[in-house]
């Protein structure tokens, strides 16, 4: 982190020994949680698109005898 950058400095605290640690508040955790959920949602959308696209599966060199199993597993286990 760059302590000369005000945005980065605001997320750090110093303990008197020139050691710094990160400071986090409830807003920080809510923001991280929100971003994490958004990334997870994007991951699920992309995975769903890939699994149902024969051309991409072929490009990934996944043998077509596994496609049905992968797709079934994706549908059956998606909520887990």
Biopython code that builds the backbone (N, CA, C, O; Angstrom):
import numpy as np
from Bio.PDB.StructureBuilder import StructureBuilder

atoms = [
    (1, "UNK", "N", (0.827, -1.184, 0.000)),
    (1, "UNK", "CA", (0.000, 0.000, 0.000)),
    (1, "UNK", "C", (0.871, 1.248, 0.000)),
    (1, "UNK", "O", (1.978, 1.253, 0.539)),
    (2, "UNK", "N", (0.367, 2.269, -0.596)),
    (2, "UNK", "CA", (1.077, 3.531, -0.689)),
    (2, "UNK", "C", (0.506, 4.503, 0.344)),
    (2, "UNK", "O", (-0.611, 4.993, 0.177)),
    (3, "UNK", "N", (1.260, 4.787, 1.410)),
    (3, "UNK", "CA", (0.743, 5.671, 2.458)),
    (3, "UNK", "C", (0.653, 7.118, 1.999)),
    (3, "UNK", "O", (0.051, 7.945, 2.685)),
    (4, "UNK", "N", (1.238, 7.435, 0.857)),
    (4, "UNK", "CA", (1.116, 8.781, 0.303)),
    (4, "UNK", "C", (-0.197, 8.963, -0.455)),
    (4, "UNK", "O", (-0.602, 10.087, -0.753)),
    (5, "UNK", "N", (-0.854, 7.849, -0.764)),
    (5, "UNK", "CA", (-2.149, 7.870, -1.432)),
    (5, "UNK", "C", (-3.222, 7.936, -0.339)),
    (5, "UNK", "O", (-3.352, 7.012, 0.463)),
    (6, "UNK", "N", (-3.986, 9.025, -0.311)),
    (6, "UNK", "CA", (-4.958, 9.255, 0.763)),
    (6, "UNK", "C", (-5.991, 8.135, 0.858)),
    (6, "UNK", "O", (-6.375, 7.751, 1.963)),
    (7, "UNK", "N", (-6.450, 7.605, -0.275)),
    (7, "UNK", "CA", (-7.438, 6.529, -0.251)),
    (7, "UNK", "C", (-6.887, 5.276, 0.407)),
    (7, "UNK", "O", (-7.598, 4.611, 1.160)),
    (8, "UNK", "N", (-5.638, 4.945, 0.137)),
    (8, "UNK", "CA", (-5.036, 3.765, 0.729)),
    (8, "UNK", "C", (-4.681, 4.012, 2.196)),
    (8, "UNK", "O", (-4.793, 3.112, 3.029)),
    (9, "UNK", "N", (-4.257, 5.220, 2.499)),
    (9, "UNK", "CA", (-3.871, 5.543, 3.871)),
    (9, "UNK", "C", (-5.072, 5.459, 4.812)),
    (9, "UNK", "O", (-4.922, 5.085, 5.975)),
    (10, "UNK", "N", (-6.236, 5.798, 4.326)),
    (10, "UNK", "CA", (-7.438, 5.764, 5.160)),
    (10, "UNK", "C", (-7.787, 4.358, 5.626)),
    (10, "UNK", "O", (-8.478, 4.201, 6.632)),
    (11, "UNK", "N", (-7.335, 3.356, 4.933)),
    (11, "UNK", "CA", (-7.671, 1.983, 5.321)),
    (11, "UNK", "C", (-6.585, 1.353, 6.188)),
    (11, "UNK", "O", (-6.650, 0.161, 6.487)),
    (12, "UNK", "N", (-5.572, 2.152, 6.600)),
    (12, "UNK", "CA", (-4.481, 1.630, 7.420)),
    (12, "UNK", "C", (-4.397, 2.378, 8.741)),
    (12, "UNK", "O", (-4.799, 3.537, 8.848)),
    (13, "UNK", "N", (-3.872, 1.698, 9.730)),
    (13, "UNK", "CA", (-3.558, 2.326, 11.014)),
    (13, "UNK", "C", (-2.132, 1.934, 11.369)),
    (13, "UNK", "O", (-1.657, 0.864, 10.991)),
    (14, "UNK", "N", (-1.471, 2.794, 12.084)),
    (14, "UNK", "CA", (-0.104, 2.513, 12.511)),
    (14, "UNK", "C", (-0.091, 2.300, 14.019)),
    (14, "UNK", "O", (-0.827, 2.960, 14.752)),
    (15, "UNK", "N", (0.756, 1.367, 14.483)),
    (15, "UNK", "CA", (0.748, 1.025, 15.901)),
    (15, "UNK", "C", (1.907, 1.625, 16.692)),
    (15, "UNK", "O", (2.142, 1.198, 17.823)),
    (16, "UNK", "N", (2.621, 2.567, 16.165)),
    (16, "UNK", "CA", (3.720, 3.201, 16.892)),
    (16, "UNK", "C", (5.073, 2.559, 16.620)),
    (16, "UNK", "O", (6.103, 3.178, 16.885)),
    (17, "UNK", "N", (5.098, 1.373, 16.115)),
    (17, "UNK", "CA", (6.346, 0.677, 15.768)),
    (17, "UNK", "C", (6.575, 0.683, 14.262)),
    (17, "UNK", "O", (7.322, -0.142, 13.736)),
    (18, "UNK", "N", (5.940, 1.601, 13.586)),
    (18, "UNK", "CA", (5.999, 1.675, 12.121)),
    (18, "UNK", "C", (5.459, 0.418, 11.446)),
    (18, "UNK", "O", (5.785, 0.138, 10.293)),
    (19, "UNK", "N", (4.648, -0.320, 12.153)),
    (19, "UNK", "CA", (3.945, -1.445, 11.547)),
    (19, "UNK", "C", (2.513, -0.994, 11.291)),
    (19, "UNK", "O", (1.895, -0.353, 12.142)),
    (20, "UNK", "N", (2.000, -1.323, 10.141)),
    (20, "UNK", "CA", (0.635, -0.915, 9.845)),
    (20, "UNK", "C", (-0.268, -2.136, 9.796)),
    (20, "UNK", "O", (0.189, -3.259, 9.581)),
    (21, "UNK", "N", (-1.527, -1.905, 9.994)),
    (21, "UNK", "CA", (-2.529, -2.944, 9.858)),
    (21, "UNK", "C", (-3.755, -2.323, 9.203)),
    (21, "UNK", "O", (-3.926, -1.104, 9.202)),
    (22, "UNK", "N", (-4.592, -3.169, 8.655)),
    (22, "UNK", "CA", (-5.761, -2.676, 7.951)),
    (22, "UNK", "C", (-6.894, -2.417, 8.935)),
    (22, "UNK", "O", (-7.113, -3.173, 9.882)),
    (23, "UNK", "N", (-7.590, -1.349, 8.684)),
    (23, "UNK", "CA", (-8.745, -0.987, 9.492)),
    (23, "UNK", "C", (-9.988, -1.269, 8.657)),
    (23, "UNK", "O", (-10.065, -0.875, 7.493)),
    (24, "UNK", "N", (-10.947, -1.943, 9.247)),
    (24, "UNK", "CA", (-12.176, -2.235, 8.520)),
    (24, "UNK", "C", (-13.369, -1.919, 9.414)),
    (24, "UNK", "O", (-13.340, -2.158, 10.621)),
    (25, "UNK", "N", (-14.408, -1.382, 8.804)),
    (25, "UNK", "CA", (-15.627, -1.101, 9.548)),
    (25, "UNK", "C", (-16.785, -1.853, 8.900)),
    (25, "UNK", "O", (-16.585, -2.593, 7.937)),
    (26, "UNK", "N", (-17.978, -1.667, 9.418)),
    (26, "UNK", "CA", (-19.144, -2.387, 8.899)),
    (26, "UNK", "C", (-19.391, -2.089, 7.422)),
    (26, "UNK", "O", (-19.745, -2.990, 6.660)),
    (27, "UNK", "N", (-19.209, -0.836, 7.012)),
    (27, "UNK", "CA", (-19.398, -0.487, 5.601)),
    (27, "UNK", "C", (-18.441, -1.257, 4.700)),
    (27, "UNK", "O", (-18.816, -1.698, 3.613)),
    (28, "UNK", "N", (-17.211, -1.413, 5.159)),
    (28, "UNK", "CA", (-16.213, -2.170, 4.400)),
    (28, "UNK", "C", (-16.689, -3.608, 4.204)),
    (28, "UNK", "O", (-16.644, -4.124, 3.087)),
    (29, "UNK", "N", (-17.141, -4.258, 5.268)),
    (29, "UNK", "CA", (-17.591, -5.645, 5.179)),
    (29, "UNK", "C", (-18.841, -5.790, 4.326)),
    (29, "UNK", "O", (-18.983, -6.767, 3.591)),
    (30, "UNK", "N", (-19.744, -4.831, 4.419)),
    (30, "UNK", "CA", (-20.938, -4.869, 3.575)),
    (30, "UNK", "C", (-20.548, -4.725, 2.108)),
    (30, "UNK", "O", (-21.076, -5.436, 1.253)),
    (31, "UNK", "N", (-19.632, -3.814, 1.814)),
    (31, "UNK", "CA", (-19.175, -3.607, 0.437)),
    (31, "UNK", "C", (-18.477, -4.859, -0.102)),
    (31, "UNK", "O", (-18.744, -5.287, -1.225)),
    (32, "UNK", "N", (-17.588, -5.441, 0.699)),
    (32, "UNK", "CA", (-16.888, -6.658, 0.274)),
    (32, "UNK", "C", (-17.879, -7.789, 0.037)),
    (32, "UNK", "O", (-17.755, -8.531, -0.937)),
    (33, "UNK", "N", (-18.854, -7.923, 0.916)),
    (33, "UNK", "CA", (-19.872, -8.960, 0.762)),
    (33, "UNK", "C", (-20.664, -8.758, -0.527)),
    (33, "UNK", "O", (-20.928, -9.716, -1.255)),
    (34, "UNK", "N", (-21.037, -7.531, -0.805)),
    (34, "UNK", "CA", (-21.790, -7.221, -2.017)),
    (34, "UNK", "C", (-20.982, -7.546, -3.275)),
    (34, "UNK", "O", (-21.496, -8.161, -4.209)),
    (35, "UNK", "N", (-19.728, -7.134, -3.289)),
    (35, "UNK", "CA", (-18.859, -7.410, -4.438)),
    (35, "UNK", "C", (-18.645, -8.910, -4.592)),
    (35, "UNK", "O", (-18.651, -9.429, -5.708)),
    (36, "UNK", "N", (-18.459, -9.597, -3.489)),
    (36, "UNK", "CA", (-18.278, -11.052, -3.523)),
    (36, "UNK", "C", (-19.502, -11.731, -4.128)),
    (36, "UNK", "O", (-19.364, -12.636, -4.951)),
    (37, "UNK", "N", (-20.690, -11.306, -3.731)),
    (37, "UNK", "CA", (-21.917, -11.877, -4.281)),
    (37, "UNK", "C", (-22.042, -11.598, -5.776)),
    (37, "UNK", "O", (-22.487, -12.452, -6.542)),
    (38, "UNK", "N", (-21.648, -10.404, -6.177)),
    (38, "UNK", "CA", (-21.695, -10.045, -7.599)),
    (38, "UNK", "C", (-20.735, -10.914, -8.415)),
    (38, "UNK", "O", (-21.093, -11.398, -9.489)),
    (39, "UNK", "N", (-19.525, -11.107, -7.906)),
    (39, "UNK", "CA", (-18.561, -11.958, -8.600)),
    (39, "UNK", "C", (-19.054, -13.398, -8.695)),
    (39, "UNK", "O", (-18.897, -14.044, -9.730)),
    (40, "UNK", "N", (-19.647, -13.896, -7.620)),
    (40, "UNK", "CA", (-20.186, -15.251, -7.620)),
    (40, "UNK", "C", (-21.284, -15.387, -8.672)),
    (40, "UNK", "O", (-21.329, -16.374, -9.405)),
    (41, "UNK", "N", (-22.162, -14.399, -8.742)),
    (41, "UNK", "CA", (-23.236, -14.421, -9.730)),
    (41, "UNK", "C", (-22.678, -14.427, -11.152)),
    (41, "UNK", "O", (-23.159, -15.172, -12.007)),
    (42, "UNK", "N", (-21.672, -13.604, -11.404)),
    (42, "UNK", "CA", (-21.039, -13.585, -12.731)),
    (42, "UNK", "C", (-20.389, -14.921, -13.056)),
    (42, "UNK", "O", (-20.499, -15.417, -14.177)),
    (43, "UNK", "N", (-19.708, -15.502, -12.069)),
    (43, "UNK", "CA", (-19.091, -16.816, -12.253)),
    (43, "UNK", "C", (-20.144, -17.857, -12.639)),
    (43, "UNK", "O", (-19.930, -18.654, -13.552)),
    (44, "UNK", "N", (-21.272, -17.844, -11.946)),
    (44, "UNK", "CA", (-22.328, -18.818, -12.233)),
    (44, "UNK", "C", (-22.894, -18.618, -13.636)),
    (44, "UNK", "O", (-23.167, -19.594, -14.334)),
    (45, "UNK", "N", (-23.075, -17.367, -14.057)),
    (45, "UNK", "CA", (-23.593, -17.092, -15.398)),
    (45, "UNK", "C", (-22.632, -17.567, -16.474)),
    (45, "UNK", "O", (-23.042, -18.185, -17.457)),
    (46, "UNK", "N", (-21.361, -17.277, -16.285)),
    (46, "UNK", "CA", (-20.353, -17.682, -17.273)),
    (46, "UNK", "C", (-20.251, -19.203, -17.336)),
    (46, "UNK", "O", (-20.182, -19.783, -18.420)),
    (47, "UNK", "N", (-20.241, -19.837, -16.180)),
    (47, "UNK", "CA", (-20.165, -21.300, -16.142)),
    (47, "UNK", "C", (-21.363, -21.909, -16.857)),
    (47, "UNK", "O", (-21.211, -22.855, -17.630)),
    (48, "UNK", "N", (-22.546, -21.376, -16.606)),
    (48, "UNK", "CA", (-23.749, -21.878, -17.260)),
    (48, "UNK", "C", (-23.643, -21.723, -18.779)),
    (48, "UNK", "O", (-24.007, -22.630, -19.527)),
    (49, "UNK", "N", (-23.151, -20.585, -19.223)),
    (49, "UNK", "CA", (-22.992, -20.358, -20.666)),
    (49, "UNK", "C", (-22.007, -21.341, -21.284)),
    (49, "UNK", "O", (-22.257, -21.889, -22.357)),
    (50, "UNK", "N", (-20.902, -21.557, -20.612)),
    (50, "UNK", "CA", (-19.879, -22.474, -21.126)),
    (50, "UNK", "C", (-20.401, -23.899, -21.195)),
    (50, "UNK", "O", (-20.207, -24.591, -22.194)),
    (51, "UNK", "N", (-21.057, -24.330, -20.144)),
    (51, "UNK", "CA", (-21.538, -25.709, -20.076)),
    (51, "UNK", "C", (-22.554, -26.007, -21.172)),
    (51, "UNK", "O", (-22.648, -27.144, -21.632)),
    (52, "UNK", "N", (-23.305, -25.015, -21.589)),
    (52, "UNK", "CA", (-24.333, -25.243, -22.600)),
    (52, "UNK", "C", (-23.904, -24.824, -24.008)),
    (52, "UNK", "O", (-24.743, -24.688, -24.898)),
    (53, "UNK", "N", (-22.628, -24.624, -24.205)),
    (53, "UNK", "CA", (-22.120, -24.234, -25.520)),
    (53, "UNK", "C", (-21.164, -25.307, -26.035)),
    (53, "UNK", "O", (-20.026, -25.413, -25.578)),
    (54, "UNK", "N", (-21.641, -26.096, -26.987)),
    (54, "UNK", "CA", (-20.830, -27.203, -27.525)),
    (54, "UNK", "C", (-19.489, -26.729, -28.082)),
    (54, "UNK", "O", (-18.465, -27.387, -27.900)),
    (55, "UNK", "N", (-19.507, -25.599, -28.750)),
    (55, "UNK", "CA", (-18.276, -25.097, -29.362)),
    (55, "UNK", "C", (-17.207, -24.784, -28.301)),
    (55, "UNK", "O", (-16.033, -25.106, -28.482)),
    (56, "UNK", "N", (-17.622, -24.163, -27.212)),
    (56, "UNK", "CA", (-16.659, -23.850, -26.150)),
    (56, "UNK", "C", (-16.144, -25.127, -25.498)),
    (56, "UNK", "O", (-14.947, -25.257, -25.244)),
    (57, "UNK", "N", (-17.040, -26.064, -25.229)),
    (57, "UNK", "CA", (-16.599, -27.341, -24.643)),
    (57, "UNK", "C", (-15.603, -28.039, -25.559)),
    (57, "UNK", "O", (-14.634, -28.643, -25.100)),
    (58, "UNK", "N", (-15.857, -27.947, -26.857)),
    (58, "UNK", "CA", (-14.932, -28.540, -27.839)),
    (58, "UNK", "C", (-13.587, -27.807, -27.801)),
    (58, "UNK", "O", (-12.530, -28.438, -27.829)),
    (59, "UNK", "N", (-13.634, -26.478, -27.738)),
    (59, "UNK", "CA", (-12.401, -25.678, -27.666)),
    (59, "UNK", "C", (-11.605, -25.984, -26.400)),
    (59, "UNK", "O", (-10.374, -25.943, -26.409)),
    (60, "UNK", "N", (-12.307, -26.290, -25.321)),
    (60, "UNK", "CA", (-11.650, -26.646, -24.059)),
    (60, "UNK", "C", (-11.164, -28.098, -24.048)),
    (60, "UNK", "O", (-10.570, -28.568, -23.078)),
    (61, "UNK", "N", (-11.435, -28.788, -25.154)),
    (61, "UNK", "CA", (-11.017, -30.183, -25.337)),
    (61, "UNK", "C", (-11.591, -31.120, -24.287)),
    (61, "UNK", "O", (-10.936, -32.061, -23.838)),
    (62, "UNK", "N", (-12.832, -30.840, -23.908)),
    (62, "UNK", "CA", (-13.552, -31.744, -23.018)),
    (62, "UNK", "C", (-14.239, -32.773, -23.904)),
    (62, "UNK", "O", (-15.042, -32.401, -24.760)),
    (63, "UNK", "N", (-13.948, -34.041, -23.724)),
    (63, "UNK", "CA", (-14.548, -35.080, -24.576)),
    (63, "UNK", "C", (-16.073, -35.031, -24.519)),
    (63, "UNK", "O", (-16.659, -34.892, -23.445)),
    (64, "UNK", "N", (-16.702, -35.145, -25.670)),
    (64, "UNK", "CA", (-18.154, -34.993, -25.718)),
    (64, "UNK", "C", (-18.912, -36.084, -24.962)),
    (64, "UNK", "O", (-20.090, -35.902, -24.656)),
    (65, "UNK", "N", (-18.273, -37.207, -24.653)),
    (65, "UNK", "CA", (-18.962, -38.225, -23.860)),
    (65, "UNK", "C", (-19.202, -37.758, -22.415)),
    (65, "UNK", "O", (-19.988, -38.372, -21.694)),
    (66, "UNK", "N", (-18.536, -36.683, -21.991)),
    (66, "UNK", "CA", (-18.733, -36.149, -20.646)),
    (66, "UNK", "C", (-19.737, -35.004, -20.593)),
    (66, "UNK", "O", (-20.181, -34.622, -19.510)),
    (67, "UNK", "N", (-20.097, -34.455, -21.743)),
    (67, "UNK", "CA", (-20.928, -33.270, -21.771)),
    (67, "UNK", "C", (-22.271, -33.473, -21.059)),
    (67, "UNK", "O", (-22.687, -32.637, -20.257)),
    (68, "UNK", "N", (-22.933, -34.574, -21.356)),
    (68, "UNK", "CA", (-24.235, -34.832, -20.737)),
    (68, "UNK", "C", (-24.096, -34.930, -19.215)),
    (68, "UNK", "O", (-24.912, -34.375, -18.480)),
    (69, "UNK", "N", (-23.082, -35.622, -18.751)),
    (69, "UNK", "CA", (-22.859, -35.754, -17.297)),
    (69, "UNK", "C", (-22.583, -34.394, -16.660)),
    (69, "UNK", "O", (-23.116, -34.073, -15.598)),
    (70, "UNK", "N", (-21.754, -33.612, -17.314)),
    (70, "UNK", "CA", (-21.429, -32.270, -16.790)),
    (70, "UNK", "C", (-22.691, -31.419, -16.719)),
    (70, "UNK", "O", (-22.937, -30.757, -15.711)),
    (71, "UNK", "N", (-23.481, -31.434, -17.766)),
    (71, "UNK", "CA", (-24.696, -30.623, -17.795)),
    (71, "UNK", "C", (-25.714, -31.083, -16.761)),
    (71, "UNK", "O", (-26.358, -30.265, -16.104)),
    (72, "UNK", "N", (-25.854, -32.396, -16.623)),
    (72, "UNK", "CA", (-26.775, -32.933, -15.625)),
    (72, "UNK", "C", (-26.305, -32.570, -14.222)),
    (72, "UNK", "O", (-27.102, -32.151, -13.383)),
    (73, "UNK", "N", (-25.034, -32.728, -13.974)),
    (73, "UNK", "CA", (-24.472, -32.380, -12.670)),
    (73, "UNK", "C", (-24.677, -30.899, -12.371)),
    (73, "UNK", "O", (-25.012, -30.526, -11.247)),
    (74, "UNK", "N", (-24.475, -30.064, -13.380)),
    (74, "UNK", "CA", (-24.646, -28.620, -13.205)),
    (74, "UNK", "C", (-26.073, -28.293, -12.786)),
    (74, "UNK", "O", (-26.291, -27.474, -11.893)),
    (75, "UNK", "N", (-27.043, -28.934, -13.434)),
    (75, "UNK", "CA", (-28.445, -28.683, -13.112)),
    (75, "UNK", "C", (-28.796, -29.250, -11.737)),
    (75, "UNK", "O", (-29.450, -28.582, -10.937)),
    (76, "UNK", "N", (-28.366, -30.470, -11.467)),
    (76, "UNK", "CA", (-28.716, -31.137, -10.201)),
    (76, "UNK", "C", (-28.030, -30.529, -8.982)),
    (76, "UNK", "O", (-28.623, -30.472, -7.905)),
    (77, "UNK", "N", (-26.805, -30.080, -9.136)),
    (77, "UNK", "CA", (-26.022, -29.621, -8.000)),
    (77, "UNK", "C", (-25.889, -28.096, -7.910)),
    (77, "UNK", "O", (-25.171, -27.586, -7.050)),
    (78, "UNK", "N", (-26.554, -27.397, -8.764)),
    (78, "UNK", "CA", (-26.375, -25.940, -8.859)),
    (78, "UNK", "C", (-26.668, -25.209, -7.546)),
    (78, "UNK", "O", (-25.989, -24.238, -7.214)),
    (79, "UNK", "N", (-27.652, -25.662, -6.817)),
    (79, "UNK", "CA", (-28.027, -24.978, -5.576)),
    (79, "UNK", "C", (-27.045, -25.227, -4.454)),
    (79, "UNK", "O", (-27.055, -24.512, -3.451)),
    (80, "UNK", "N", (-26.195, -26.231, -4.607)),
    (80, "UNK", "CA", (-25.246, -26.546, -3.556)),
    (80, "UNK", "C", (-23.987, -25.753, -3.749)),
    (80, "UNK", "O", (-23.052, -25.877, -2.958)),
]
sb = StructureBuilder()
sb.init_structure("model")
sb.init_model(0)
sb.init_chain("A")
sb.init_seg("    ")
for serial, (resi, resn, name, xyz) in enumerate(atoms, 1):
    if name == "N":
        sb.init_residue(resn, " ", resi, " ")
    sb.init_atom(name, np.array(xyz, "f"), 0.0, 1.0, " ", f" {name:<3s}", serial, name[0])
structure = sb.get_structure()
